[in-house]
């Protein structure tokens, strides 16, 4: 299966889906299955959203030499 076209919300071919899903719509893809001769329209949606705070970014970026010295 091959993806030929990836559209952003608001582009031609996405307007009905954007009206249906609103801001949750991320993209619309048209995929082609050569074996069966079918075109598939798939969408990517946001289904959940939560606040995320990265923890300990200072600790995450450490050099190997620093770890050995501890």
N, C-alpha and C positions, 0 to 999 in steps of 0.2 A: 504494500500500500504506500502511496506516495502523496505527500502534501504539496500542493501546487500554489495555494493561495492562503495567506494569513491576513485577516482584516481587523483593523481596530474599530471599536464602537463608533458609530456615526458614518462610517464609510458605506458606499453603495453595497448592498447585499447584507447589511447588518441592521437596518432600521427597524424591521419588525421585531427582531430579537431584542434590540435595545429598548423598544417600547415595552416589551414584556418583562425584561429583567432589570432594566435601569442601570444604575451605577455598579451593580454586581457583575455585569458582563465585562470580561477582560478581553476576549478575542473570539473571532469566528474563523474556523479553518475549513477549507474544502479539500477533502482527501479523495484520491482516485484509486480504485482497486482494479488493476489491469486484468487480473485473473477472472473476475466476475463481471467486469464491465459496468461497475457501479460507481457513482459519485456519492460521497457521504459529507454531510455538513455537521461539523462538531463545534461545540462551544466550550469556553473556559469561563467558569463562574467563581465568584467569591461566595463561600457558604458560611464562613465564620470569621469574625474579626475580634481580636483581643489586644489589649495594651501589652507591649513587650518591652522590657527594660533589660539590656544586656548586663550581665553580672560580671564584675571583676575584669574589665577589659585590661587593666594594668597587669593583672596576673596572667592573662591569656597570652600576652606577648612577652615571653621570657626566652632568653638565649640558653642553649644547652650548658654553656660555661657557668651561667648564673645558678642553675639548678644544682650543678656539681659542687658549687661553693657553699650551698646551704648545708 
